[in-house]
Amino acid sequence: MIIDFVLQFVEGHGGVETVLALISQELVRRGHHVRIFQSAQPFYLEWLREIPEIYYYDPLLTGYSRSYNGEIDAFRFALGYRALLDKLIYPDIAIATMAPLQSAVCRLALSSLGSQRPPIISWMHGPIEAYGAGNLLKYSDAHFAISTPIAQQIHQLFPVTAPIYYIRNPIDTREVKRIPRAVDCLELLYMGRLHNQVKRVDVLLKSLPRLRGKWHLTIIGDGPDKEELKSLADELALSQNVTWLDWRNQPWNAISEASLLALTSDSEGFGLVAGEALARGIPVIATKCGGPEDIIKHGINGWLFPPGDSRALTAILQKILDRDYALPNPETCELSIQAFRPKNVVDSMEKAISYTRTFFTP
């Protein structure tokens, strides 16, 4: 089966990129022909070694400017995708990945096939409001939802139309080693983009000055707000307790011990880094912002708190320091993500694709 994943643009080192690599590798192992299409070449070319095949459909772009003004030409994207397909071969299924716009791009590109048009499945990787134009999802014939809240959002938009399949994001557990727990210090970890508008690392930093006890925070990541967040840490007199590390291809190799991973975003479609932490025996404290609720079970493998509430985060961390809350044991953390193994996720995806193709009528 020829499976196309059609994106707008990814940089090459985020959660979506990791998911696409894991899914496409597993699909190829099962004999499928997997192709990834996006507007332009990613910034981080290392990702290209992890995916089977990629094409760029917008000749006017060589990469998104970080000051991109948001004006998007769906017709140009669609014509670019169709021009590539005319040179290659049309897919058996098109998966409109990451944003609602891609559903319209795929429909425009494939509509000329008429009764021979393959089905289109949307695959959102975040809350619909994070991308906008949710009404464009109507151009897909079915939908993958990476979390329960996203499935509910799609159902509210289209209550009696296309089927919705809950397809978890995969978590790579191959060659994953358990990371030891710190003994005499609460070793906190943040790993991800330093884009504060969404990731809200400021909430994590603001929770720390009120803590009583021994703690340390390691931050691994890069992004447009890194210097601003460093300045905030200085203002809060945290600098001696915070270590800043740049992003790297294998960030977990930089961690020798950890007590707890913090995920303080205002919104997350899934929260892949939380699953990666659990696979290494590290519990997670995360905002109740969508995706994390499907991974974190409060008081079992971590804790949840309201988005933006630094005092609620402080309260949980203090209870851990005071030993009122015991850190979940590593075995519990590791077992909690078994359903997210790539094999299990692709099993579900294959069944959903097969069902959609069987009952699809253009």
Secondary structure, DSSP 8 states (H G I E B T S, - for coil): -EEEEE-S---SSSHHHHHHHHHHHHHHHTT-EEEEEESS--S-GGGGGGSS-EEE--TT-SS--TT------HHHHHHHHHHHHHHS---SEEEEEESTHHHHHHHHHHGGGGGG---EEEEE-S-HHHH--GGGGGGSSEEEESSHHHHHHHHHHSTTSS-EEE-------TT-------SSSEEEEEES---HHHH-HHHHHHHSTT--S-EEEEEE---TTHHHHHHHHHHTT-GGGEEEE---SSGGGG-S--SEEEE--S-BSS-HHHHHHHHTT--EEEE-SBGGGGT--BTTTEEEE-TT-HHHHHHHHHHHHTTSS----HHHHHHTTGGGSHHHHHHHHHHHHHHHHHH---
